[in-house]
Amino acid sequence: MEKKGNDKPTNPMVTPLLNDLYQFTMAYAYWKAGKQSERSVFDLYFRKNPFGGEYTIFAGLEECIKFLANFTLTDAEIDFVRDSLPGCEEAFCDYLRGLDCSDIEVYAVSEGSVVFPKVPLLRIEGPVAVVQLLETPFLNLINYANVAAGRLFGIPLRGTHSHAFVSSFMSLDEIVDKALRSSDGKTTCEDFVSLVQTCLAKIQNSSSLSGIFSETNKSELAAFTSYALAFPSAFLALVDTYDVMKSGIPNFCAVALALNELGYKAVGIRLDSGDLAYLSTEARKFFCGVERELNVPDFGKMIITASNDLNEETVDALNKQGHEVDAFGIGTNLVTCYSQAALGCVFKLVEINNQPRIKLSEDVTKVSIPCKKRTYRLFGKEGYPLVDIMTGENEPPPKVGERLLCRHPFNESKRAYVVPQRVEELLKCYWRGNADEAREELEPLKEIRNRCIKQLENMRPDHMRRLNPTPYKVSVSAKLYDFIHFLWLNEAPVGELH
């Protein structure tokens, strides 16, 4: 699809500003860290089917492709972004003016396809921070995160970064520009990274704080440090990418202490998974311990925000059991009808510069599946689909008649051999900025409808029934299973008991 005037998105409200503020804060932080040209791969998928059913129909791909084909920021939009980002440099605005999606590739299932949780609907590849279109986290009720709404209605904008920003870093060595001026502008710390490491050592060597953790994830520390260098006066970190108490909180505190020494005050943290009541309480205790042990006034009063599909019931339950959350991020259940809830798609970084990345969580369902993948549907003798399987990009595809081990991504005991009678590859390339390269053509609505009807007819009836449908299996190859768990063990901090 070439850039044509009549190929613009149908809805005129669909602009680059119809987005979360943190996409722009991350874009600035990536640019500030010199990472804007690094190749990255994101998966878009959902974790469970809506309405208690067992399947979902994929649609809307054409609008996404139209958006990419026409992606550009107007001067007025850039001016608004600059005004919304504290300390935004004019050189970053020049970078935004030159953005398009010519270096993006989009792999997707065909429109009208029957799809299931965990299977990627889209895989978007391209430079970090150019396009992260499809995720809308939130912060609290007195502010908003959608930039277009902020511009149209004058709503105060607040936001933080994503798990993808944290997992995009590998080590502190990636931070090139380490200098940070003090808040009063009178002095400059030439090596903010070393100052952060010194502050982390103070925490680790404190008599009352030591023993809570023995080590922290250094890639997470690098991400927090880089984000603080970009937004020293608005540092609010998402702390649950690897482990909240063993890594996220101490890493955050190290960066917050370093900012404090230069006259800045960190805003606080966001929790997006796990036991929010327990984690917020433990985080508050840690903050107060740092304030007491290291004599840092008001450190214990930093803001703790919480998100993760919150609604009236969950907030009420948290209030009754007690917590230390200062602000609740209520997005989906605030703007949608509860009985027709949103699908709840997630958009996770799975690879950067050919290095697989994983997002960990105390909630196993929120652990991402790393690396660039291929996805296949395996059919049995009766013609019904048996299972979908994800493999690494370079693994040989499943072959008809050959026995294949299919594994649950996280449950070791759930596995089965399958001898497929037919194999269908699900993800196909639908967009490359270079129009000369091969890609799938977008189909007319009639063909999409026919595909949908045919796929529904070919599914096993017990998967399709409305009451208590049989779960459809989504699996990974044995090789990908081993790699997921190798990377998991490599990235997770090691606990210590006393």
Summary of the structure (lengths in Angstrom):
residues: 498
radius of gyration: 23.3
end to end distance: 61.1
largest distance: 75.7
contacts: 1602
relative contact order: 0.14
helix: 36%
strand: 18%
